[in-house]
Amino acid sequence: MKSIFLLITVCGSLLLLSGCWDRVEVNSLAIVTAAAIDKKGDNQIELSIQVFIPKTFSSGGGQEGGSSGGELVTEVASSKGKNVAEALSKLQSYMPRKIFWGQCKVFIFGEEVAKDGIQDHLDFLLRHPQTRERAYAYVGEGKAKRILETDSGMERYSAEILLEVSDLGIAMRTTLKDLNEILIGPSHAAALPYVKISTAVKKKRKESYHFPRIFGTAVFQKDQMVGKITERETRGILWLRNEVKNYTVTVHSKELKGDVSLNPVSTDIELIPRMDGGKWKMNVNIHTEGNVVQNGTNIDFTDPKSVKKVEKVYQEAIKKRIELALQLIQHDLKTDIVDFAKEFERKYPQQWKQVENRWEEVFPEVEVKVNVKTQIRGQGLYSKPGK
C-alpha cells in the first residue's frame, strides 16, 4: 500500500514539474469580444471581429475602461468568404495572433444576411469548439460591422453596451442556444433584439459620437427575418413570453387625472391551450404585482378604493399592450414568436400532427383570450398628495 502511495505521489510531482507542453499563452491570442456577419456581394459574406488591443493596457491599470491615455481598447478586423469558415480562415492568415472565441459574447447579423437566412452561419457558430452557446445574438440595421466600430461611451467597447443591456433583461434577449432550439422547434419562429446606431453629444467636448442601442425586435420565420416590431410592441411580447424584467409601466386615464408609474416586481404567466369544436384557442392568464415608483395624481394610496382604481387601469394597460402585440404577430407577421405551438403540441399531440407543417396558416386563426389580474403591493415612502 505504501509503495502504491509513493508511486502516485512521485508521478503527481513529475506531472506538476513537467508543465503543459502544448499550452497557449494569453499574450499570443487575439481575444474576440464580438463578431458581425454581413452580406458582401451576391455569393459572399463579410466576417468582422472586434478584438482587444493588448498594447493599450498599462501595467498599473489604465483609464477609460483599462486603456492608457484614453486609447481605444479594441479594433475591428474583417475578411470576406463564401461562408463564415472561409472568411475566418482568411482573417487568420494575416492576423499575427491566434483568433480566440472563448470570450465572444455578442454575435450580430447584418439585416441583409438576416433576410437571406442565418441557418448556415448558425451552423458554424454552434459547431466551433470555442464559441459560447450562451452568447447573445442580435440583428443590426444595415451593416452589422458598423455597430462594432461605434464608440463605447461609458463601457470599454461598443459590444459591451449590448451585452449589459441584455443582461439587465430590459429588451428581448436570445442566446445562440435558444435560437437554434427555437428554429428547430414546433413554431420555427424566433425573435432577436434589433440594433440601431444612435447619436449623442459629449457635453465637455461638444462633439457628437455614435453608439449602439436596441430598438425593438427582429422577427424570424424559420431562419429568415420577415419583419420587425417596435420597443412598445416588444414589451407586449415579453409579457407573453414571461420575460418581463426591470422596466416601468406608466398608466394614465381621465379618472386618475395624472400619471402613475409602477414597477412589476413579480409576474406569473399561464398559457392554457384549448380545442373547441375544431377551433384552436388559447387562454393567457397573467397575474402581476407591482410597486408604485411615482405618483403624479392626487390619489391617496392608503385608501383601498383608490388602490383598486389604479389596479384596474394598470390591468387595462397591460392587456392593451399584449393585444397590440398579438394583433401584429398573428395578423401582420403571422409568426409565432410566443411559442403557442409548443403548448398545443404538448397538450394535443394528435391534433398537432395534422397542422404542424402549416402552423403559419393556423396560428393567425387561434382565438386568444387575455385575462390580467393586477395587485399593488408597495407604495414606497410618500406623503399624501394635496389636491
MIDREN-571736 format. One line per 10 residues: number of its first residue (from 1); their letters; for each residue x, y, z of N, C-alpha, C, O. Coordinates in pm, whole numbers. Each point is the difference from the previous one (the first is absolute). Example, Ala and Ser with C-alpha at 12.3 -4.5 7.8 and 13.67 -1.06 7.14 Angstrom:
BEGIN
1> as> 1319,-569,780,-89,119,0,90,120,0,104,-2,66 ~ -139,107,-138,82,119,6,-77,109,73,51,111,17
! end
This chain:
BEGIN
1> mksifllitv> 84,-120,0,-84,120,0,87,125,0,-28,97,-71 ~ 138,-99,155,90,116,5,68,22,-134,21,113,-44 ~ 14,-225,-22,67,10,-131,-90,65,-103,45,81,-81 ~ -174,-118,84,-96,58,-94,-16,149,26,-3,81,-93 ~ -7,-45,221,-15,142,37,121,80,-45,-14,111,-50 ~ 134,-167,69,123,68,-40,5,19,-151,40,105,-49 ~ -81,-210,-24,-1,6,-147,-92,111,-49,35,75,-92 ~ -155,-65,153,-96,103,-39,55,139,29,-16,93,-79 ~ 83,-80,197,56,130,39,109,44,-95,3,116,-41 ~ 86,-206,4,110,31,-90,-52,37,-138,44,98,-61
11> cgsllllsgc> -139,-177,12,-59,27,-133,-67,137,-3,12,75,-96 ~ -83,-44,206,-67,130,8,99,113,-1,-22,103,-64 ~ 132,-121,134,103,104,6,63,22,-137,27,113,-40 ~ -2,-223,-31,58,10,-134,-92,74,-96,45,78,-85 ~ -174,-105,99,-97,68,-86,1,150,26,-8,80,-93 ~ 16,-42,221,1,142,35,126,68,-50,-4,114,-46 ~ 118,-185,55,127,59,-42,11,10,-151,65,90,-53 ~ -128,-184,-16,13,-3,-146,-71,115,-68,39,41,-109 ~ -145,13,172,-74,111,-59,-88,-45,-115,-15,-119,-25 ~ -43,220,-47,-87,-30,-115,76,32,-127,14,116,-37
21> wdrvevnsla> 35,-219,-31,84,22,-118,-77,63,-116,60,65,-87 ~ -195,-85,85,-78,51,-113,-86,120,36,-97,30,-69 ~ 132,39,180,-82,112,44,11,117,-97,98,13,-73 ~ -201,73,72,-1,120,-83,2,121,92,-89,17,83 ~ 190,67,-97,11,118,83,-108,101,-35,-35,16,-117 ~ -17,54,218,-105,99,-22,50,111,-92,-75,51,-83 ~ 202,-13,100,51,111,-82,29,-39,-145,52,80,-77 ~ -87,-205,42,13,-40,-141,-136,-14,-66,-10,-48,-113 ~ -96,91,184,-136,-14,-50,-59,133,-45,30,105,57 ~ -114,-110,-159,-86,113,-38,-137,-29,60,-78,-76,-58
31> ivtaaaidkk> 49,136,173,-121,-32,74,-119,74,-59,-6,123,3 ~ -89,-199,-57,-118,58,-67,-104,35,106,-36,-83,83 ~ -14,206,-88,-105,44,92,-138,0,-66,-101,-12,68 ~ 98,25,-200,-127,3,-74,28,-31,-147,112,18,-48 ~ -214,-64,-22,14,-31,-143,-124,44,-75,-111,0,54 ~ 132,38,-180,-111,43,-86,10,-72,-134,109,-22,-52 ~ -224,-15,-3,-5,-68,-129,-87,81,-94,-118,24,28 ~ 175,20,-141,-70,81,-99,5,-65,-137,86,-84,-28 ~ -179,124,-55,1,-47,-139,101,81,-79,9,122,17 ~ 67,-189,-105,102,67,-81,-15,-49,-143,56,-104,-36
41> gdnqielsiq> -130,178,-46,-25,-45,-136,-109,-107,-2,-75,-16,96 ~ 69,-56,-208,-107,-99,-17,28,-132,71,-91,-61,55 ~ 216,18,-55,30,-134,49,100,-2,114,56,-106,31 ~ -32,219,32,98,3,107,-53,74,123,-95,78,-7 ~ 161,-106,119,-32,73,123,129,65,51,110,-37,-39 ~ -127,134,127,114,63,64,-8,-27,150,-99,32,65 ~ 204,-91,-11,10,-25,143,86,109,63,113,23,-43 ~ -166,44,144,74,104,71,9,-40,147,-99,-43,60 ~ 218,56,-3,18,-32,141,56,120,74,83,74,-53 ~ -129,-56,174,50,107,88,95,-67,99,-40,-87,77
51> vfipktfssg> 168,127,-80,101,-65,84,67,101,92,10,119,-33 ~ 36,-165,148,74,85,92,134,39,-60,61,-77,-74 ~ -15,199,105,133,47,-39,88,-7,124,-11,87,86 ~ 98,-186,-75,80,-18,123,87,120,35,17,31,118 ~ 40,37,-218,94,109,27,-64,120,67,72,86,52 ~ -206,-76,-52,-66,116,62,-14,-15,150,-40,94,68 ~ 72,-213,-14,-14,-23,144,130,29,72,106,-54,-35 ~ -114,136,135,118,31,80,12,-100,113,-99,-61,40 ~ 218,43,11,23,-99,104,-70,34,130,-37,-89,76 ~ 18,219,-49,-62,40,125,-146,32,-13,-58,61,90
61> ggqeggssgg> -6,-101,-201,-142,33,-19,-10,130,-76,75,93,28 ~ -165,-85,-122,-9,118,-85,-122,82,25,-72,-22,98 ~ 48,117,-185,-116,87,7,-101,-46,-103,32,-75,-92 ~ -155,121,109,-108,-27,-94,-10,-148,-34,21,-42,-113 ~ -53,-36,217,-25,-143,-20,123,-83,-17,-7,-109,-57 ~ 124,157,105,120,-82,-1,104,45,-99,110,-56,1 ~ -137,155,-88,100,46,-95,82,110,63,-47,69,90 ~ 169,-52,-136,85,107,49,-8,118,-94,12,-16,-121 ~ -32,134,176,-7,119,-82,-129,14,-76,-8,81,-92 ~ -94,-157,127,-129,14,-65,-5,-62,-138,-88,33,-79
71> elvtevassk> 183,-124,47,0,-65,-131,-112,-103,-8,-56,-43,101 ~ 24,4,-225,-97,-106,-20,56,-131,50,119,-28,-17 ~ -204,-53,79,46,-129,51,-31,-115,-96,42,-113,24 ~ -116,140,-131,-29,-103,-99,19,56,-141,0,121,-21 ~ 14,-212,-72,0,38,-142,-81,-103,-76,-24,-111,49 ~ -18,148,-170,-85,-89,-81,78,-47,-122,57,81,-74 ~ -55,-211,53,63,-60,-117,-105,-77,-78,-90,-60,58 ~ 101,62,-192,-102,-62,-85,63,-77,-115,111,28,-43 ~ -187,-127,-4,39,-74,-119,-125,-61,-61,-99,-23,70 ~ 103,-2,-199,-117,-56,-67,26,-142,-47,115,-43,-13
81> gknvaealsk> -223,-29,-12,12,-138,-48,-136,-53,-40,-101,69,12 ~ 99,-193,-61,-127,-61,-40,-87,-32,121,-123,-2,-9 ~ 188,-22,122,-72,-25,124,86,47,117,111,51,-21 ~ -160,-68,142,72,50,118,133,-73,16,101,62,34 ~ -99,-192,-58,122,-78,15,111,50,-91,115,15,42 ~ -149,13,-169,100,48,-95,46,141,36,119,30,-6 ~ -213,55,43,36,137,38,91,1,123,93,80,8 ~ -120,-168,88,82,-9,120,140,-49,-34,99,48,56 ~ -90,-144,-147,131,-52,-41,84,110,-64,120,11,26 ~ -183,69,-112,73,111,-64,39,105,103,109,58,-8
91> lqsymprkif> -196,-35,104,28,99,103,120,-43,84,86,82,33 ~ -81,-209,0,111,-52,80,132,8,-74,106,13,61 ~ -111,-21,-195,123,-3,-80,82,128,12,121,-2,-21 ~ -186,114,55,79,123,15,-5,57,143,46,112,24 ~ -102,-189,69,2,42,141,126,-53,66,29,-119,-12 ~ 47,202,82,123,-48,64,-25,-84,125,93,-61,53 ~ -217,55,-6,-35,-78,118,-110,-100,-36,-76,20,-94 ~ 70,-129,171,-103,-102,-23,-135,53,46,-13,45,114 ~ -86,-50,-200,-134,49,32,-63,-92,104,-9,-121,-19 ~ -37,182,129,-58,-75,111,-143,48,25,-23,118,22
101> wgqckvfifg> -74,-213,-26,-143,33,9,-58,-16,140,-117,31,22 ~ 196,-78,72,-53,-36,131,-65,113,77,-81,-26,89 ~ 116,152,-120,-57,116,71,-101,77,-85,-45,107,40 ~ 10,-161,-156,-95,68,-88,-143,-27,48,-47,-113,-4 ~ -20,219,48,-135,-15,55,-107,70,-84,-117,1,37 ~ 158,59,-150,-92,75,-84,20,-37,-146,111,11,-53 ~ -218,-57,-13,2,-28,-144,-111,81,-66,-117,-9,39 ~ 153,86,-140,-97,88,-67,-12,-38,-147,100,-8,-72 ~ -222,-17,28,-27,-29,-141,-44,130,-68,-91,67,48 ~ 154,-33,-160,-44,114,-78,-140,-25,-55,-40,-115,-16
111> eevakdgiqd> -34,222,-13,-141,-15,-40,-16,-80,-129,-92,-81,-12 ~ 183,103,-85,-10,-75,-126,24,-149,22,-69,-83,-58 ~ 166,51,141,28,-140,33,-120,-64,68,-39,-113,-30 ~ -21,189,124,-116,-50,74,-117,-30,-93,-71,-98,20 ~ 51,182,-120,-111,-20,-93,27,-118,-95,-94,-68,-42 ~ 220,45,10,35,-112,-87,-10,-134,73,-32,-102,-61 ~ 59,104,192,-3,-124,79,129,-18,79,109,21,-53 ~ -122,-59,180,118,-8,87,38,-143,38,93,-20,78 ~ -162,-79,-131,22,-138,43,143,-46,-24,60,-63,87 ~ -4,93,-205,137,-43,-31,100,65,94,96,-65,43
121> hldfllrhpq> -116,191,-11,93,71,90,-12,-54,142,99,-15,70 ~ -221,-15,-30,-24,-56,133,63,-139,11,49,-38,106 ~ -50,-35,-216,61,-133,-4,147,8,38,48,-81,80 ~ 25,178,-137,142,15,33,20,42,145,84,-56,70 ~ -162,154,-26,18,54,135,-24,-105,107,66,1,104 ~ -159,-92,-129,-29,-103,100,93,-120,-10,13,-76,96 ~ 51,57,-211,95,-110,-15,139,36,50,75,-88,43 ~ -40,215,-48,135,41,40,21,-32,148,-85,34,82 ~ 195,-98,-46,21,-42,139,16,114,100,-20,-20,120 ~ 57,139,-168,26,110,94,-119,92,23,-9,62,106
131> trerayayvg> -82,-53,-201,-109,96,14,-95,-41,112,-21,-119,25 ~ -35,219,42,-87,-23,114,-145,-15,-45,-52,85,-72 ~ -13,-192,114,-142,-17,-30,-84,106,69,-109,34,-47 ~ 161,19,158,-74,100,77,26,143,-47,-49,95,61 ~ 126,-79,-167,22,133,-57,-131,52,-58,-82,-78,-48 ~ 62,210,53,-124,60,-49,8,27,-150,107,31,-54 ~ -221,-45,-13,-11,27,-144,-87,122,-24,-98,23,72 ~ 133,56,-174,-71,124,-32,-11,13,-152,68,-69,-75 ~ -156,160,32,-5,43,-139,31,149,-2,-57,76,77 ~ 147,-35,-166,37,141,-10,-61,66,-122,-3,-60,-108
141> egkakrilet> -44,181,124,-52,75,-114,113,28,-98,108,44,39 ~ -132,-69,-167,105,22,-99,114,-97,19,-22,-121,13 ~ 145,173,-12,120,-82,18,30,-21,147,15,97,75 ~ -5,-221,-33,28,-30,140,141,44,40,25,31,116 ~ 66,-29,-212,139,40,28,6,140,60,84,28,86 ~ -172,61,-131,0,138,48,-26,6,151,49,90,68 ~ -125,-185,-17,-31,-1,143,125,-28,81,20,57,107 ~ 66,-146,-158,125,-30,70,95,120,-3,85,14,88 ~ -100,71,-187,92,114,-15,-44,124,75,73,99,1 ~ -190,-101,62,-49,119,69,72,20,133,74,-88,46
151> dsgmerysae> -96,206,15,63,33,128,-59,-85,112,-111,-54,-12 ~ 186,44,120,-43,-84,111,-70,77,111,-62,-61,88 ~ 71,195,-89,-63,78,107,60,-34,134,122,9,17 ~ -203,-47,79,49,-30,135,55,-142,13,60,-33,103 ~ -78,-51,-205,53,-136,6,136,-7,-70,44,97,-61 ~ 22,-214,71,133,-15,-57,-1,-8,-152,92,47,-66 ~ -198,-108,11,-11,-14,-145,-147,-6,-36,-84,-28,86 ~ 52,54,-213,-140,20,-41,-88,-123,25,-113,15,45 ~ 164,-134,-72,-83,-120,18,-36,-23,146,-100,-64,29 ~ 181,117,63,-30,-17,142,-127,74,39,-68,-39,95
161> illevsdlgi> 35,146,-168,-126,71,25,-117,-94,-23,-91,-7,83 ~ 92,-65,-195,-107,-95,-31,-5,-111,104,-108,-41,43 ~ 224,-7,-4,8,-108,97,-61,41,134,-76,-77,60 ~ 108,196,-14,-51,47,129,-152,20,-4,-71,-36,94 ~ 21,92,-204,-144,21,-13,-73,-133,-2,-106,-14,62 ~ 161,-84,-132,-62,-133,-5,-1,-66,137,-99,-62,38 ~ 208,76,36,6,-59,134,-100,64,95,-48,-65,93 ~ 14,192,-117,-99,68,84,-141,-53,-25,-88,14,85 ~ 66,-76,-202,-132,-56,-31,-101,104,-42,-121,-23,10 ~ 167,139,-57,-92,107,-40,-64,-30,-135,-118,27,-21
171> amrttlkdln> 196,-84,-70,-49,-28,-135,-4,-151,-23,33,-78,88 ~ -74,40,-209,3,-140,-39,144,-51,9,93,72,-35 ~ -75,-193,82,135,-57,2,-8,-146,-42,-84,-77,48 ~ 175,40,-140,1,-136,-55,144,-45,-16,80,70,-62 ~ -47,-185,117,135,-54,-15,7,-86,-127,-102,-32,-60 ~ 224,-5,21,16,-88,-116,-70,-133,24,-61,-56,-91 ~ 70,7,213,-66,-127,35,-152,14,-11,-67,-87,-55 ~ 13,196,109,-144,26,-10,-43,5,-146,-100,-60,-40 ~ 178,134,-39,-34,21,-140,-7,-132,-74,-93,-23,-78 ~ 189,-63,100,1,-130,-68,-118,-86,43,-65,-63,-85
181> eiligpshaa> 36,59,215,-111,-81,50,-134,49,-53,-88,-80,-32 ~ 72,213,23,-125,57,-48,-21,-30,-148,-110,-36,-42 ~ 216,50,-37,-12,-19,-145,-30,-144,-38,-63,-26,-103 ~ 107,-68,186,-30,-141,-30,-122,-48,79,-40,-116,-12 ~ -19,204,94,-116,-35,80,-129,5,-80,3,22,-121 ~ -116,-42,186,-129,-9,-71,-44,130,-68,-67,-5,-103 ~ 103,120,159,-47,127,-58,87,47,-115,-47,73,-88 ~ 176,-113,86,96,44,-103,6,152,-9,25,54,-108 ~ -47,14,218,-2,147,-1,89,52,113,0,-55,110 ~ 74,160,-138,94,53,99,-7,151,3,-51,64,-92
191> alpyvkista> 105,-7,200,4,145,16,136,40,55,46,-54,100 ~ 20,150,-167,131,49,44,-8,150,22,-74,69,-70 ~ 150,-17,166,4,146,20,49,69,-128,93,-46,-66 ~ -158,158,33,33,75,-121,80,124,40,-48,82,78 ~ 169,-70,-131,93,104,44,17,108,-106,18,-29,-119 ~ -25,154,164,29,114,-86,115,81,61,37,-21,115 ~ 18,112,-193,104,88,48,-61,135,35,-62,64,-85 ~ 79,-22,209,-52,129,46,112,102,9,118,-35,1 ~ -157,162,6,97,109,9,-22,81,127,-114,30,35 ~ 221,4,32,-7,84,119,112,102,-6,88,-8,-86
201> vkkkrkesyh> -91,104,178,100,107,1,72,0,134,-63,-2,105 ~ 196,5,-110,80,13,122,1,146,43,48,86,-74 ~ -100,-59,191,-18,137,46,132,76,12,10,115,-42 ~ 90,-179,100,127,69,22,69,36,-130,50,112,-17 ~ -47,-208,-76,70,23,-127,-91,57,-108,48,44,-104 ~ -177,-47,129,-99,49,-96,16,-66,-136,-3,66,-104 ~ 20,-196,106,11,-75,-125,-90,-123,8,-22,-56,108 ~ -29,17,-222,-94,-113,-3,75,-133,-7,113,-7,-49 ~ -177,-96,99,56,-134,-12,-115,-98,-21,-115,30,30 ~ 148,-147,-82,-100,-99,-35,15,-123,90,111,-39,36
211> fprifgtavf> -224,-20,0,2,-119,86,-118,-90,-36,-101,49,-50 ~ 113,-180,74,-109,-93,-34,-111,4,104,25,21,119 ~ -148,-41,-165,-114,-3,90,-104,-97,-56,-18,-9,-121 ~ -51,-62,210,-103,-94,-42,-131,73,-23,-54,65,89 ~ 2,-77,-212,-127,61,-39,-96,-110,-43,-11,-30,-120 ~ -57,-31,213,-99,-99,-36,58,-136,-31,105,-38,52 ~ -174,-37,-140,29,-141,-22,-10,-38,-147,-90,44,-71 ~ 185,-126,25,-6,-58,-134,-70,-134,10,32,-81,87 ~ -128,57,-175,-83,-121,4,40,-94,-113,15,42,-115 ~ 2,-170,150,43,-101,-97,-105,-109,-17,-58,-47,98
221> qkdqmvgkit> 34,9,-222,-78,-119,-32,98,-100,-60,62,27,-103 ~ -49,-142,169,108,-94,-31,130,76,23,20,51,110 ~ 68,-41,-207,127,69,29,10,135,-70,108,58,-8 ~ -220,-7,-43,3,126,-74,-76,110,73,-110,-23,53 ~ 168,140,-51,-65,116,62,-116,45,-90,18,26,-118 ~ -138,-17,178,-119,35,-78,-58,136,40,-94,48,-62 ~ 150,13,165,-50,130,43,60,40,133,84,-71,56 ~ -127,185,-5,47,45,131,-112,72,72,-94,51,-62 ~ 104,-47,194,-101,65,83,68,103,90,119,-11,29 ~ -196,109,15,54,111,78,27,-40,145,-35,-110,43
231> eretrgilwl> 97,201,30,26,-24,143,-131,-19,76,-10,-89,85 ~ -90,171,-115,-128,-9,69,-66,-135,-25,-51,-63,92 ~ 53,19,-218,-60,-129,-35,80,-115,59,-56,-104,36 ~ 186,122,-26,86,-102,60,-38,-25,145,5,-114,46 ~ -43,218,26,-38,-17,141,-121,-93,14,-8,-78,95 ~ -85,88,-190,-114,-91,3,44,-145,-22,-54,-91,62 ~ 152,72,-150,54,-134,-25,71,-53,125,-11,-118,32 ~ 83,205,37,71,-42,121,-96,-49,107,31,-94,74 ~ -149,158,-64,-102,-48,93,-42,-142,-37,-9,-87,87 ~ -16,64,-215,-46,-132,-45,107,-108,17,-32,-117,20
241> rnevknytvt> 159,157,-29,111,-95,14,49,-12,145,95,-72,29 ~ -164,143,61,37,0,142,144,45,20,75,-60,77 ~ -37,167,-147,136,53,9,1,146,44,95,73,-28 ~ -201,-31,96,-8,138,47,99,20,114,0,-75,97 ~ 84,177,-111,102,24,103,53,142,-14,28,47,-110 ~ -15,19,222,71,128,8,-53,110,-93,78,71,-63 ~ -209,-58,54,-50,119,-69,-127,48,68,-66,-74,72 ~ 33,199,-98,-110,66,69,-120,15,-91,14,34,-118 ~ -133,-59,174,-124,21,-73,-64,128,52,-30,11,119 ~ 10,86,-207,-66,126,37,-141,-1,-54,-21,-18,-120
251> vhskelkgdv> -78,38,209,-140,-6,-40,-64,138,18,41,81,84 ~ -142,-58,-166,-68,130,0,-146,-22,-38,-31,-82,-86 ~ -54,155,147,-142,-1,-39,-63,131,46,54,70,85 ~ -169,-38,-143,-72,122,40,-42,-9,147,-5,101,71 ~ -26,-222,-29,-45,-19,137,113,27,101,-25,52,109 ~ 149,-89,-148,113,22,91,45,145,2,55,47,100 ~ -80,26,-211,41,140,-12,151,17,24,43,84,78 ~ 33,-167,-148,145,6,12,61,-135,-30,-70,-93,-40 ~ 201,82,60,72,-124,-29,43,-69,128,35,64,99 ~ -38,-196,-103,54,-83,107,97,-99,-64,-35,-69,-95
261> slnpvstdie> 157,63,148,100,-93,-52,19,-115,98,16,21,121 ~ -18,-143,-175,12,-120,82,110,-89,-54,24,-8,-121 ~ 42,-59,212,105,-94,-37,-46,-141,34,-15,-33,118 ~ -8,-53,-220,-41,-138,29,109,-72,80,115,-8,-46 ~ -149,-43,162,99,-68,84,-14,-152,-10,93,-73,36 ~ -207,27,-83,-18,-145,-22,-108,-21,-104,-100,73,-4 ~ 120,-174,-78,-100,-33,-102,-15,-151,-10,96,-75,18 ~ -217,33,-46,-29,-143,-19,-85,-13,-125,-114,47,-4 ~ 171,-110,-99,-68,-14,-130,-40,-146,-21,82,-90,19 ~ -206,68,-57,-48,-135,-26,-67,-5,-136,-96,73,-26
271> liprmdggkw> 146,-160,-62,-59,-20,-132,-79,-130,2,56,-107,26 ~ -187,116,-54,-86,-118,5,-63,-22,-138,-95,70,-36 ~ 147,-166,-41,-57,-29,-133,-130,-79,13,-17,-81,91 ~ -75,106,-185,-129,-71,0,-41,-32,-143,30,75,-93 ~ -99,-187,77,-62,-35,-127,-150,1,23,-52,-67,90 ~ -18,144,-172,-145,14,17,-67,-6,-136,4,96,-77 ~ -67,-210,48,-69,-15,-128,90,16,-120,-40,56,-102 ~ 163,-106,113,95,11,-109,74,133,-4,89,19,-83 ~ -123,73,173,68,130,4,114,-2,102,-10,-60,107 ~ 118,126,-144,117,9,86,-13,127,85,-15,110,-52
281> kmnvnihteg> 21,-128,184,-17,115,90,111,1,105,57,-104,36 ~ -27,223,13,103,14,101,-44,101,106,-34,114,-32 ~ 34,-158,156,-24,91,112,134,44,56,84,-82,35 ~ -66,213,-25,122,56,58,-38,61,135,-69,102,6 ~ 115,-164,102,-30,49,135,125,63,59,105,-64,10 ~ -116,190,29,114,74,54,-35,54,138,-103,65,19 ~ 189,-91,75,-14,59,133,129,75,30,108,-59,-1 ~ -118,187,27,118,80,27,-19,89,121,-109,52,24 ~ 215,-35,51,2,90,114,100,111,-28,108,-26,-53 ~ -143,147,89,87,113,-29,12,96,116,-87,6,87
291> nvvqngtnid> 195,69,-87,22,106,97,-14,136,-68,42,17,-114 ~ -100,78,184,-9,136,-51,136,66,14,56,6,110 ~ -2,44,-220,129,68,5,-14,150,-21,91,77,32 ~ -207,-33,-84,-27,143,-10,-150,22,-14,-69,-71,-73 ~ 20,172,145,-143,31,-2,-19,146,-39,32,92,77 ~ -84,-72,-197,-26,136,-47,-146,38,8,-46,91,-70 ~ -28,-161,156,-143,27,15,-28,47,144,91,11,81 ~ -217,15,-53,-39,35,137,-58,-119,75,-69,15,101 ~ 99,-135,-152,-53,-122,63,73,-31,130,123,10,7 ~ -198,-46,92,53,-39,130,9,-152,5,-103,-67,6
301> ftdpksvkkv> 225,12,-7,17,-145,-5,-23,-68,135,14,-122,11 ~ -48,200,90,-41,-64,126,-148,-38,-4,-50,-70,88 ~ -19,117,-190,-141,-30,-19,-15,-122,-90,38,8,-117 ~ -91,-121,166,-13,-122,-81,-79,20,-128,31,-61,-102 ~ -134,147,105,-80,25,-120,84,68,-109,-13,-31,-118 ~ 99,122,160,88,68,-96,101,-97,-60,30,6,-119 ~ 20,-96,202,95,-101,-48,-66,-88,-105,60,-30,-102 ~ -185,-11,128,-73,-83,-96,-18,72,-133,6,-60,-107 ~ -27,189,116,-19,81,-121,127,-2,-87,-7,-15,-122 ~ 121,31,188,127,-2,-73,29,-140,-54,50,-15,-111
311> ekvyqeaikk> -80,-86,190,22,-138,-44,-78,-30,-127,48,-72,-88 ~ -168,125,78,-82,-23,-119,63,65,-124,4,-60,-107 ~ 46,181,124,65,69,-112,129,-72,-38,31,-15,-119 ~ 42,-29,219,124,-77,-21,-30,-128,-79,73,-36,-92 ~ -181,-30,130,-43,-123,-66,-34,25,-146,41,-76,-88 ~ -116,181,62,-40,34,-137,120,37,-87,4,-32,-119 ~ 94,99,179,119,41,-75,81,-123,-45,46,-5,-114 ~ -30,-92,203,74,-121,-34,-74,-80,-107,59,-49,-96 ~ -190,35,115,-81,-74,-97,6,64,-138,8,-70,-101 ~ -10,201,97,5,71,-128,134,-24,-70,4,-18,-122
321> rielalqliq> 104,18,199,132,-24,-58,9,-140,-59,54,-20,-109 ~ -108,-76,180,6,-138,-46,-86,-19,-125,43,-65,-95 ~ -162,122,95,-89,-14,-117,57,70,-122,-18,-46,-112 ~ 87,158,133,66,69,-111,108,-88,-60,12,-10,-123 ~ 67,-55,208,106,-88,-48,-57,-121,-72,54,-42,-103 ~ -161,-14,156,-63,-117,-64,-55,34,-137,13,-78,-94 ~ -76,195,82,-53,44,-129,112,3,-105,-19,-41,-114 ~ 134,90,157,111,15,-93,59,-135,-42,17,-26,-119 ~ 13,-60,216,66,-126,-35,-95,-102,-60,41,-84,-80 ~ -170,92,117,-95,-97,-56,-48,39,-139,-6,-85,-89
331> hdlktdivdf> -28,210,70,-68,40,-124,88,77,-98,-29,1,-120 ~ 134,62,168,90,71,-92,120,-88,-36,26,-25,-118 ~ 47,-20,219,119,-80,-26,-29,-149,-9,75,-75,-63 ~ -186,31,126,-41,-141,-3,114,-92,43,30,-101,-64 ~ 33,140,177,117,-71,48,-12,-25,150,-19,94,77 ~ 29,-219,-36,-24,-40,139,126,13,86,59,-101,39 ~ -19,225,-10,120,19,84,-32,-12,149,90,14,83 ~ -215,-39,-48,-37,-23,140,-13,-149,30,-33,-39,112 ~ 58,-43,-213,7,-146,16,-130,-63,49,3,-88,86 ~ -116,133,-139,-126,-69,26,8,-144,-50,-61,-91,57
341> akeferkypq> 138,71,-165,11,-133,-62,44,-105,101,-53,-111,2 ~ 150,144,82,52,-96,97,-110,-44,98,-8,-117,37 ~ -76,214,4,-107,-33,95,-105,-91,-64,-47,-94,65 ~ 10,121,-190,-98,-86,-69,57,-139,-26,-69,-100,15 ~ 196,94,-55,64,-129,-27,2,-86,126,-20,-122,-6 ~ 46,186,121,7,-74,125,-136,-54,43,-10,-114,46 ~ -95,195,-60,-131,-39,50,-82,-79,-101,-77,-89,37 ~ 92,121,-165,-79,-68,-103,92,-58,-109,-1,48,-113 ~ 80,-149,146,99,-53,-95,-61,-55,-130,58,15,-107 ~ -174,-78,116,-62,-58,-120,-49,108,-95,25,-6,-121
351> qwkqvenrwe> -97,105,176,-48,111,-83,116,81,-56,-7,52,-112 ~ 113,-42,191,116,79,-44,63,-59,-126,42,74,-89 ~ -35,-206,82,61,-64,-117,-69,39,-130,61,-2,-106 ~ -189,37,114,-75,35,-119,31,140,-51,-27,33,-116 ~ 85,51,203,23,140,-40,146,44,11,33,113,-36 ~ 54,-201,85,138,43,26,72,52,-124,88,85,11 ~ -123,-134,-128,67,44,-123,-61,127,-59,52,55,-97 ~ -164,-9,156,-61,124,-48,-42,89,118,-103,68,-5 ~ 184,-70,109,-33,77,119,-7,150,-29,-78,72,64 ~ 158,-24,-159,-4,143,-33,-137,41,-56,-34,118,2
361> evfpevevkv> -45,-216,-51,-135,28,-48,-102,-8,115,-98,74,1 ~ 123,-164,93,-93,-20,111,18,105,109,-98,45,59 ~ 220,-6,-33,29,93,109,-82,129,-7,-49,44,104 ~ 32,18,-221,-81,123,-4,-146,-22,39,-70,94,37 ~ 23,-219,-45,-140,-30,30,-23,-40,146,-115,-21,40 ~ 221,10,38,-15,-37,141,-72,113,76,40,116,-6 ~ -147,-153,74,-74,97,80,66,15,137,12,-97,75 ~ 32,218,-46,75,24,124,-83,86,96,-50,106,-37 ~ 38,-153,160,-68,76,104,102,36,107,65,-87,57 ~ -51,217,-32,99,49,97,-70,39,130,-89,85,1
371> nvktqirgqg> 131,-147,107,-53,31,133,114,53,87,101,-68,20 ~ -117,189,31,106,62,80,-52,33,139,-105,61,16 ~ 180,-102,83,-31,34,139,119,75,58,112,-50,-4 ~ -135,168,58,109,82,52,-22,31,147,-113,10,48 ~ 223,6,23,-4,40,139,113,99,28,113,-19,-46 ~ -144,122,121,102,97,42,39,-35,143,-81,8,92 ~ 207,-46,-76,47,-46,130,71,108,80,-14,5,123 ~ 87,81,-190,79,100,73,-20,138,-57,-7,18,-121 ~ -1,80,209,-16,139,-44,123,84,31,7,117,-39 ~ 91,-174,109,121,73,32,-23,102,110,-108,7,59
381> lyskpgk> 210,73,-33,-10,107,99,-56,123,-70,59,49,-96 ~ -172,-2,143,-64,112,-69,-85,77,101,-30,-48,109 ~ -6,168,-150,-95,80,74,-128,4,-79,2,-4,-123 ~ -112,12,192,-129,8,-67,-3,125,-87,15,110,51 ~ -36,-126,-183,2,116,-89,-116,95,30,-111,-41,35 ~ 141,167,-49,-106,101,20,-79,22,-127,48,-28,-109 ~ -168,76,123,-85,21,-117,24,140,-56,-62,38,-100
! end
